[in-house]
Structure formats: structure tokens, C-alpha cells
């Protein structure tokens, strides 16, 4: 796991400066926003409590095409063309129409950061008053502010677990290797949720996620690791939002987990953070380049995020349904889902919820903007309602 490098003591000097765009949060969503603003001429400042790439909080898996499209294959660790789903009454092997990959978090963040021209400072964001953001190193002012700080939604109306639409996830990272991307839907590990094992070259990522935030998953994460004859070492965990929220509030743009941009049922949030981060960044770019106002950008971005509401609600409905299905019936249903035409259809629609952009976004910003569908006319995609999962 990456070591902590955040400034301490005398090195934590007061920070007082202005910016055209202030991006709070330097993980997937925040870095995607900053990347879209490269070469715009805007003074972009990115803040985070930790150094870029310092604190991994997910299993770090994503459809491989997203890594290719964003020139992030340098972080790639292992690729999978099949999803293996275990239940107490049998195992289903689903041959995917596209591949899924694990990656190295620090390397991916570094690659994203190289594609931006923003400035970065470590600071803990406490809140906001108008255009002024309060941090532990002083106040910062910007006309355009982005909250990519995660589920706490620090710059807006937040909420706290366990009485909140949040799932709970925990995983361990033992050394080792494997060939299969595996999921366990088994109430021995969690009453409502799933366990997973994602190989990443020389490391395994084994964890348990609960749709019920009141169910603690440490003991069952250890149990799953023991069942797989792996050491329960190098823990990491996080709360995972499972309900879409407003992507704008009181003049602030929210992206990633702060807007609930994490797919229910599968807990896949990395590609959605990229997807909505790109959309947010392009609206901000239009403002700083004089092609629109902040109010117009807020309205367009908010409408674009809201247009995905029904897809997220369908996934949430499936999340609520799966734990109620008797295990024997679920095992039979998964066996039926192995039919190739069904897998191609269902996983094709699932990918279309947040599809990868064009072949390359790095070579030409203009081509990138043209390749992305207009936010006002983005077509609706059909959501897969299935019992498979891929935490990200």
C-alpha cells in the first residue's frame, strides 16, 4: 500500500491564493475534471487531504477500454474476459463481451495528473462560504468550485452512516496471484451484498461489501480470505454511495461519490467517476473559454447527471431484489444467465450506462469534445438488472 506523504507540522504552511477553478478531491473524479481543463488557460488548483495517489479506497477494477481510451494502460495489472460467480448451490461462469482489468492506483493517478496542467496542494477541506472554501491551511476563493471529495459531500448537504444510502466495503491485499475474477453471493459472508477476489498481478484484492451499512464486514472479509487460503493483511475500506444525488447545489459542481456516481448493485464507481468527471470538466472548460456562463454550465451538467437517474434506480431496484431471492433459485438463475446471447446483451447494456469515450482523448482535445455526446441530447441507455457485481 502507498506510504503516507502528507505534509505535517512546520511544512504545513498557510495557503492563501485564488484560482479560476478549484477542484476539491484528487482521486478518480477530481483528476478527470482537472485533465479536461488542460490547455484551457484556466488557473486550476486541485486540493486533497492526501498526496495524489496516496490513499487507495477501492478494488481498482474497470472495463479495459476505459484505460485504453484515456491512455492509462501504463497502470494496467491484469485483464479478465470472464466473471466467475459462486453461490452455495453452484458456480456460473459468464464469458464477457468486453474485458475488465485491475490496475495500480498510484500509477493511474500519476498518469492522470501528467495529462493535466493544474497546480496541487495538500489541504483538508472543511466547508464553504459562497465562493470561499475553508481548509486547514486557510481560505481559498474561486468562481468555479468542484466537490470530488467523496460520499461526505463536504461542500454541500451531506449525510452520515448508518442512516444513509451507503454500502460498506472492506478488503485485504495479500501477496499472491490468480487467474479468475470471482464473486461470491453467499449469506455466509454477507446477508445482503457479495464477496470478491480480484487478482492484480502479484497481489490479490479480496473483500466483502454489504448493501446494509449496519452490517460489519471485517470478520467475514477475514473468513473469505481464510477460505481462499490467503493472509488477511493490508486492509482498506470505505463507504460506497448507492443512490444518485443532485450533481449541483448552491453553485457547486459535484462529481464522483459526492454526487452518488457509483452504480448500485455492482458498486462500480471508477468509470462513472471518469464519465461524469469528463462531462463536468467540459462544462467548466466552456465557461473559462468564454463559450458559456457558470449558470449555464451548472444547468447543463445537472441535467446530464439527472438524465441517468432511471438507470441508477433500476440498478438500485436489483440491489434490493437480489438478497430476497432464495439461494437455490438464485443459483438456477445464474446458470441460465450463462447463455452467450444473454450475457452479450446484458453486459453490453451495462457498459452503456457509462460508455468509454473515443479511441484517444490525449491526442486532441477538440476531437475529444466532438466525440462525446452532447449533454442535452445524450441518449438513454438500458440498465442491466442482474445479480453479478464488479466493485471499483
Buried (B, 14 or more C-beta within 10 A) or exposed (E): BBEEEBEEEEEBEEBEBEBBBBBBBBBBBBBBBBBBBBEBEBBBBBBBBBBBBBBBBBBBBBBBBBBBBBBBBEBBBBEBEBBBBBBEBBEBEBEBBBEBBBBBBBBBBBBBBEBBBBEBBBBBBEEBEEBEBBBEBEBBBBBBBBBBBBBBBBBBEBEEEEEBBBBBBBBBBBEBEBEEBBBBBBEEBBEBBBBBBBBBEEBBBBBBBBBBBEBEBBEBBBBBBEBBEBBBEEBBBBBBBBBBBBBBBEBBBBBBBBBBBBBBBBBBBBBBBBBBBBBBBBBBBBBBEEEBEBEEBBBBBBBBBEBBEBBBBBBBBBBEEBBEBEBEEBBBBBBEBEEEEEBBBBBBBBBBBBBBBEEBBBEEBEEBBEBBEEBEEBEEBBBBBBBBBBBB
